[in-house]
Amino acid sequence: MTVEEMLGMFLLVVAHSTRYAVVAERFQHSKETVSRAFNLILQGLHSLVPPYIRPRNVEEQPEIRDCRQWYPFFRHCIGAIDGTHVKAIMPASVRGAYRDRNGDITQNVLAVCSHQMIFTYVMTGWESSAHDSRILSDAAMLLTFPVPQGVGRVELEL
C-alpha cells in the first residue's frame, strides 16, 4: 500500500467522517488495513507536535513587545483563542449531548494560535452543548495551557 493511499484513507475518515467499512470497500482493503493506515498517519502527525506546539510559559511575542500601539495593552498576549464545532461520529448513547443547534453531531473544539498563525494549544472532545466559557475554564486549569512567562495559572470563575 502506498503512502498516498494511506493518506487518502486518513483524509476520508477525518474530513468526511467516513466509516472504516466504506473506506475499506473504496480502497479494496480490509478494515484492519484501513485501521493500521489511519494509525500510521496519525502517529506521523503526532510526531510533528513538538516542533509546532509551544510549551507553557512562553515568552512575550516580539510583534507585541516592539509595537508602541500594542505593547502597553497586550504585553502578556501570546495569541488568539477561539472555539469551533467540528463534525463527529458518536455512539448513540451520547449523541444527544453532541447535537448542535442545527441538528448535526459535533464536538466543540478550543484552539489557541500565535501571531505567526501557529497553533499553540488545541482542546478537543467537548460535546457541542458545552458552553465555550466552560471549555476555556477547564483548559485554563491544565498545565499544558499556554501562559506568558511570569504570569501564574489562569483562573476563570463563571
Backbone as JSON, one array per atom type, in Angstrom:
{
  "sequence": "MTVEEMLGMFLLVVAHSTRYAVVAERFQHSKETVSRAFNLILQGLHSLVPPYIRPRNVEEQPEIRDCRQWYPFFRHCIGAIDGTHVKAIMPASVRGAYRDRNGDITQNVLAVCSHQMIFTYVMTGWESSAHDSRILSDAAMLLTFPVPQGVGRVELEL",
  "N": [[0.85, -1.17, 0.0], [0.55, 2.22, -0.8], [1.88, 5.4, 0.39], [0.29, 7.48, -0.41], [-2.2, 6.24, -0.72], [-2.69, 5.53, 1.96], [-2.81, 8.06, 3.12], [-5.0, 9.08, 1.75], [-7.03, 7.39, 2.74], [-6.95, 8.15, 5.45], [-7.69, 10.88, 5.26], [-10.29, 10.65, 4.22], [-11.61, 9.47, 6.38], [-11.21, 11.37, 8.45], [-11.89, 13.95, 7.37], [-14.38, 13.59, 6.16], [-15.87, 12.05, 7.84], [-16.11, 9.34, 7.27], [-16.91, 5.92, 7.55], [-14.84, 3.1, 8.55], [-15.52, 0.74, 7.18], [-16.66, 1.64, 4.77], [-14.5, 3.02, 3.67], [-12.71, 0.9, 3.44], [-13.99, -0.66, 1.5], [-13.94, 1.13, -0.66], [-11.17, 1.45, -1.16], [-10.44, -1.13, -1.51], [-9.35, -2.79, 0.54], [-8.89, -4.47, 3.71], [-10.8, -3.77, 6.76], [-9.1, -3.8, 8.91], [-6.63, -3.19, 7.73], [-7.18, -0.59, 6.89], [-7.5, 0.59, 9.41], [-4.91, 0.27, 10.45], [-3.45, 1.84, 8.62], [-4.62, 4.34, 9.09], [-3.82, 4.75, 11.77], [-1.02, 4.82, 11.43], [-0.64, 7.18, 9.9], [-1.73, 8.99, 11.72], [0.1, 8.72, 13.85], [2.35, 9.74, 12.57], [1.55, 12.42, 12.21], [1.35, 13.1, 14.89], [4.03, 13.01, 15.62], [4.92, 15.38, 14.65], [4.16, 17.26, 16.44], [5.93, 18.28, 18.66], [7.77, 20.25, 17.4], [5.95, 22.25, 16.69], [4.11, 22.93, 18.65], [3.91, 25.12, 21.29], [5.53, 25.27, 24.49], [4.25, 25.56, 27.91], [4.27, 28.75, 29.61], [5.35, 30.66, 27.7], [7.44, 33.04, 25.96], [7.1, 36.67, 25.81], [5.55, 37.97, 22.92], [7.43, 39.1, 20.16], [6.24, 40.74, 18.23], [4.31, 42.11, 19.62], [5.76, 43.25, 21.76], [7.49, 45.02, 20.42], [5.88, 46.94, 19.29], [4.56, 50.05, 19.67], [1.9, 50.78, 19.73], [0.54, 48.45, 20.56], [1.94, 47.31, 22.75], [1.71, 48.4, 25.51], [-0.84, 47.58, 26.2], [-1.29, 44.91, 25.42], [0.76, 43.31, 26.44], [1.06, 40.81, 27.67], [-0.12, 39.15, 25.9], [-0.24, 36.22, 24.04], [-1.31, 35.17, 21.82], [-4.22, 34.31, 19.85], [-7.5, 33.19, 20.72], [-10.07, 30.85, 20.11], [-13.17, 29.15, 19.54], [-14.67, 26.34, 17.88], [-17.0, 24.3, 16.06], [-16.76, 20.92, 15.19], [-17.59, 18.38, 12.96], [-18.57, 15.13, 14.08], [-18.49, 11.61, 14.9], [-20.44, 9.82, 17.02], [-21.26, 7.47, 19.67], [-24.58, 6.11, 19.89], [-25.67, 6.35, 22.44], [-24.68, 8.7, 23.6], [-25.16, 10.65, 21.82], [-27.05, 12.74, 21.92], [-26.01, 14.83, 23.57], [-24.03, 15.76, 21.93], [-25.26, 16.96, 19.84], [-25.74, 19.75, 17.84], [-27.14, 23.11, 17.49], [-28.1, 23.06, 14.91], [-28.78, 20.52, 14.48], [-26.79, 18.77, 13.8], [-24.21, 16.35, 14.58], [-21.62, 17.22, 16.56], [-18.33, 18.13, 17.82], [-17.14, 20.39, 20.28], [-14.46, 22.47, 19.84], [-11.58, 23.95, 21.15], [-9.14, 26.33, 20.32], [-5.87, 27.75, 20.3], [-3.9, 30.21, 18.84], [-0.78, 31.46, 17.67], [0.74, 34.72, 16.94], [2.06, 34.25, 14.62], [0.47, 32.59, 13.28], [0.48, 29.9, 14.12], [-0.61, 26.97, 15.62], [-0.83, 26.84, 19.08], [-2.1, 25.58, 21.1], [-4.59, 23.12, 21.48], [-7.77, 21.97, 22.33], [-9.83, 19.24, 22.35], [-12.86, 17.25, 22.04], [-15.02, 18.01, 23.65], [-18.53, 18.04, 24.19], [-20.97, 19.36, 21.9], [-22.93, 20.78, 23.16], [-21.75, 21.98, 25.3], [-20.8, 25.01, 26.87], [-18.72, 27.65, 25.6], [-17.26, 29.09, 27.54], [-17.13, 27.3, 29.64], [-15.48, 25.32, 28.59], [-13.12, 26.79, 28.16], [-12.53, 27.47, 30.81], [-11.99, 24.93, 31.87], [-9.76, 24.22, 30.3], [-7.91, 26.17, 31.07], [-7.14, 25.38, 33.58], [-5.4, 23.32, 33.2], [-2.02, 22.12, 33.05], [-0.85, 22.18, 30.57], [-1.86, 24.32, 29.22], [-1.12, 27.28, 27.45], [0.68, 29.94, 28.92], [1.84, 33.26, 29.42], [5.29, 34.01, 30.33], [6.02, 34.52, 33.77], [3.44, 34.95, 34.52], [0.94, 33.69, 36.55], [-1.02, 30.67, 37.05], [-3.89, 30.6, 35.03], [-6.95, 31.75, 36.13], [-10.29, 31.3, 35.97], [-13.54, 32.3, 36.73], [-16.84, 31.31, 36.73]],
  "CA": [[0.0, 0.0, 0.0], [1.37, 3.44, -0.91], [1.62, 6.47, 1.34], [-0.84, 8.25, -0.94], [-3.42, 5.51, -0.37], [-2.91, 5.66, 3.4], [-3.24, 9.44, 3.37], [-6.37, 9.17, 1.24], [-7.9, 6.74, 3.73], [-6.98, 9.0, 6.64], [-8.46, 12.08, 4.98], [-11.71, 10.29, 4.11], [-12.15, 9.24, 7.72], [-11.18, 12.59, 9.24], [-12.56, 15.09, 6.74], [-15.76, 13.31, 5.74], [-16.49, 11.15, 8.82], [-16.43, 8.09, 6.59], [-16.64, 4.73, 8.37], [-13.79, 2.22, 8.04], [-16.08, -0.23, 6.24], [-16.82, 2.32, 3.49], [-13.14, 3.28, 3.17], [-12.15, -0.4, 3.05], [-14.61, -1.03, 0.22], [-13.48, 2.06, -1.7], [-9.75, 1.21, -1.46], [-10.28, -2.57, -1.69], [-8.51, -3.32, 1.61], [-9.68, -4.85, 4.88], [-10.96, -2.73, 7.77], [-7.88, -3.82, 9.73], [-5.61, -2.45, 6.98], [-7.56, 0.82, 6.98], [-7.2, 1.0, 10.77], [-3.44, 0.39, 10.57], [-3.02, 3.0, 7.84], [-5.08, 5.51, 9.84], [-2.94, 4.92, 12.93], [0.32, 5.23, 10.97], [-0.7, 8.6, 9.54], [-1.95, 9.71, 12.97], [1.38, 8.74, 14.57], [3.2, 10.68, 11.85], [1.12, 13.77, 12.58], [1.7, 13.31, 16.3], [5.47, 13.27, 15.72], [5.15, 16.78, 14.27], [3.7, 18.13, 17.52], [6.94, 19.04, 19.4], [8.29, 21.48, 16.79], [4.94, 23.24, 16.38], [3.32, 23.29, 19.82], [4.75, 25.82, 22.25], [5.33, 24.84, 25.87], [3.68, 26.51, 28.86], [5.13, 29.88, 29.97], [6.07, 31.13, 26.52], [7.93, 34.42, 26.07], [6.27, 37.69, 25.17], [5.68, 37.97, 21.47], [8.16, 40.28, 19.69], [5.34, 41.61, 17.48], [3.64, 42.94, 20.62], [6.77, 43.98, 22.52], [8.12, 46.05, 19.6], [4.88, 47.84, 18.72], [4.09, 51.02, 20.67], [0.43, 50.78, 19.75], [0.02, 47.26, 21.22], [2.66, 46.81, 23.92], [1.22, 48.65, 26.87], [-2.14, 46.97, 26.44], [-1.31, 43.48, 25.11], [2.1, 42.79, 26.69], [1.03, 39.4, 28.03], [-0.84, 38.42, 24.87], [0.61, 35.26, 23.32], [-2.01, 34.7, 20.65], [-5.67, 34.46, 19.79], [-8.2, 31.98, 21.13], [-11.43, 30.77, 19.58], [-13.77, 27.83, 19.53], [-15.41, 25.98, 16.69], [-17.63, 22.99, 16.11], [-16.26, 20.01, 14.17], [-18.46, 17.21, 12.84], [-18.03, 13.95, 14.74], [-19.32, 10.41, 14.96], [-20.54, 9.45, 18.43], [-22.18, 6.37, 19.95], [-25.97, 6.55, 20.02], [-25.99, 6.63, 23.84], [-24.28, 10.06, 23.99], [-25.35, 11.51, 20.66], [-27.86, 13.91, 22.26], [-25.16, 15.9, 24.09], [-23.16, 16.24, 20.86], [-26.08, 17.53, 18.77], [-25.7, 21.22, 17.91], [-28.43, 23.77, 17.23], [-28.54, 22.76, 13.55], [-29.13, 19.11, 14.43], [-25.62, 17.97, 13.44], [-23.43, 15.81, 15.68], [-20.33, 17.9, 16.5], [-17.54, 18.36, 19.02], [-16.72, 21.77, 20.46], [-13.0, 22.47, 19.86], [-10.95, 25.22, 21.54], [-7.81, 26.42, 19.73], [-5.08, 28.95, 20.53], [-2.99, 30.41, 17.72], [0.16, 32.56, 17.89], [0.68, 35.77, 15.93], [2.63, 33.7, 13.38], [-0.55, 31.65, 12.78], [0.86, 28.55, 14.5], [-1.4, 26.5, 16.74], [-0.06, 26.62, 20.29], [-2.88, 24.74, 22.01], [-5.89, 22.67, 20.97], [-8.51, 21.06, 23.22], [-10.94, 18.63, 21.62], [-13.63, 16.23, 22.74], [-16.17, 18.51, 24.39], [-19.8, 17.95, 23.47], [-21.35, 20.65, 21.3], [-23.82, 21.51, 24.05], [-20.94, 22.65, 26.33], [-20.58, 26.43, 26.6], [-17.31, 27.98, 25.37], [-16.61, 29.52, 28.78], [-16.85, 26.09, 30.43], [-14.32, 24.67, 27.97], [-11.97, 27.64, 28.46], [-12.25, 27.32, 32.23], [-11.36, 23.63, 32.05], [-8.44, 24.25, 29.67], [-7.04, 27.06, 31.83], [-6.66, 24.69, 34.78], [-4.43, 22.3, 32.82], [-0.64, 22.6, 32.96], [-0.45, 22.32, 29.17], [-2.43, 25.55, 28.65], [-0.03, 28.26, 27.34], [0.59, 31.14, 29.74], [3.08, 34.03, 29.28], [6.22, 33.9, 31.44], [5.79, 35.43, 34.88], [2.02, 35.01, 34.83], [0.54, 32.45, 37.22], [-2.09, 29.87, 36.44], [-5.07, 31.37, 34.67], [-8.12, 31.32, 36.9], [-11.54, 31.85, 35.46], [-14.69, 31.93, 37.52], [-18.08, 31.5, 35.97]],
  "C": [[0.9, 1.24, 0.0], [0.99, 4.45, 0.17], [0.42, 7.3, 0.88], [-2.16, 7.58, -0.61], [-3.73, 5.66, 1.12], [-3.39, 7.06, 3.75], [-4.67, 9.66, 2.89], [-7.37, 8.56, 2.2], [-8.07, 7.62, 4.97], [-7.87, 10.22, 6.4], [-9.96, 11.78, 4.82], [-12.34, 10.11, 5.48], [-12.27, 10.55, 8.48], [-12.04, 13.7, 8.64], [-14.03, 14.83, 6.44], [-16.49, 12.38, 6.69], [-16.93, 9.83, 8.19], [-16.05, 6.91, 7.47], [-15.57, 3.86, 7.7], [-14.31, 1.25, 6.99], [-16.22, 0.38, 4.84], [-15.46, 2.59, 2.86], [-12.5, 1.98, 2.69], [-12.7, -0.85, 1.7], [-14.07, -0.16, -0.92], [-12.04, 1.78, -2.13], [-9.42, -0.27, -1.64], [-9.23, -3.15, -0.74], [-9.43, -3.71, 2.76], [-9.81, -3.68, 5.84], [-9.73, -2.67, 8.68], [-6.76, -3.03, 9.04], [-5.91, -0.95, 7.02], [-7.22, 1.36, 8.37], [-5.7, 1.2, 10.96], [-2.92, 1.62, 9.81], [-3.4, 4.29, 8.55], [-4.15, 5.79, 11.01], [-1.53, 5.33, 12.54], [0.36, 6.72, 10.62], [-0.89, 9.44, 10.8], [-0.67, 9.8, 13.79], [2.36, 9.71, 13.9], [2.84, 12.12, 12.17], [1.5, 14.09, 14.02], [3.19, 13.6, 16.47], [5.82, 14.7, 15.34], [4.79, 17.76, 15.38], [4.83, 18.91, 18.19], [7.48, 20.29, 18.7], [7.25, 22.6, 16.64], [4.04, 23.65, 17.56], [4.24, 23.92, 20.85], [4.48, 25.32, 23.67], [4.68, 25.94, 26.72], [4.73, 27.57, 29.21], [6.0, 30.33, 28.79], [6.45, 32.6, 26.72], [6.93, 35.39, 25.45], [6.56, 37.7, 23.68], [6.4, 39.23, 21.0], [7.26, 41.26, 18.91], [4.62, 42.57, 18.43], [4.65, 43.85, 21.32], [7.35, 45.16, 21.73], [7.16, 47.05, 18.99], [4.34, 48.77, 19.81], [2.58, 51.02, 20.82], [-0.12, 49.62, 20.59], [0.64, 46.99, 22.58], [2.06, 47.19, 25.27], [-0.05, 47.87, 27.21], [-2.15, 45.45, 26.28], [0.02, 42.8, 25.43], [2.12, 41.32, 27.08], [0.29, 38.54, 27.0], [0.11, 37.49, 24.12], [-0.1, 34.7, 22.09], [-3.49, 34.97, 20.72], [-6.32, 33.12, 20.13], [-9.61, 32.01, 20.56], [-11.9, 29.33, 19.66], [-14.51, 27.59, 18.24], [-16.04, 24.62, 16.88], [-17.15, 22.17, 14.91], [-17.16, 18.78, 14.14], [-17.78, 15.99, 13.42], [-19.0, 12.79, 14.64], [-19.28, 9.93, 16.4], [-21.46, 8.24, 18.59], [-23.6, 6.91, 20.2], [-26.31, 6.96, 21.45], [-25.65, 8.06, 24.26], [-24.55, 11.08, 22.88], [-26.13, 12.79, 20.98], [-27.03, 15.08, 22.75], [-24.28, 16.51, 23.01], [-23.95, 16.85, 19.69], [-26.09, 19.05, 18.92], [-27.06, 21.81, 17.52], [-28.96, 23.52, 15.82], [-28.93, 21.3, 13.39], [-27.97, 18.2, 14.04], [-24.94, 17.46, 14.71], [-22.01, 16.4, 15.57], [-19.63, 17.87, 17.86], [-17.19, 19.83, 19.08], [-15.21, 21.76, 20.67], [-12.51, 23.87, 20.2], [-9.54, 25.23, 20.97], [-7.18, 27.77, 20.06], [-4.05, 29.03, 19.43], [-2.07, 31.59, 18.02], [-0.01, 33.62, 16.8], [1.28, 35.33, 14.6], [1.71, 32.65, 12.76], [-0.15, 30.19, 12.99], [0.0, 28.15, 15.69], [-0.49, 26.25, 17.93], [-0.79, 25.76, 21.28], [-4.2, 24.38, 21.33], [-6.51, 21.73, 21.99], [-9.73, 20.56, 22.47], [-11.75, 17.73, 22.54], [-14.84, 16.71, 23.5], [-17.43, 18.39, 23.53], [-20.21, 19.34, 22.98], [-22.29, 21.44, 22.2], [-23.06, 22.25, 25.15], [-20.7, 24.1, 25.92], [-19.08, 26.7, 26.47], [-16.59, 28.37, 26.65], [-16.29, 28.34, 29.68], [-15.62, 25.38, 29.9], [-13.05, 25.46, 28.27], [-11.57, 27.5, 29.92], [-11.55, 26.0, 32.5], [-9.94, 23.63, 31.48], [-7.46, 25.06, 30.5], [-6.48, 26.41, 33.08], [-5.59, 23.65, 34.47], [-3.03, 22.9, 32.7], [-0.18, 22.8, 31.51], [-0.98, 23.59, 28.52], [-1.35, 26.62, 28.61], [-0.3, 29.54, 28.12], [1.89, 31.92, 29.56], [3.97, 33.87, 30.52], [5.89, 34.93, 32.51], [4.33, 35.55, 35.27], [1.64, 33.66, 35.43], [-0.54, 31.73, 36.45], [-3.3, 30.76, 36.18], [-6.24, 30.86, 35.47], [-9.34, 32.06, 36.39], [-12.67, 31.38, 36.35], [-15.93, 32.25, 36.73], [-19.19, 31.94, 36.9]]
}
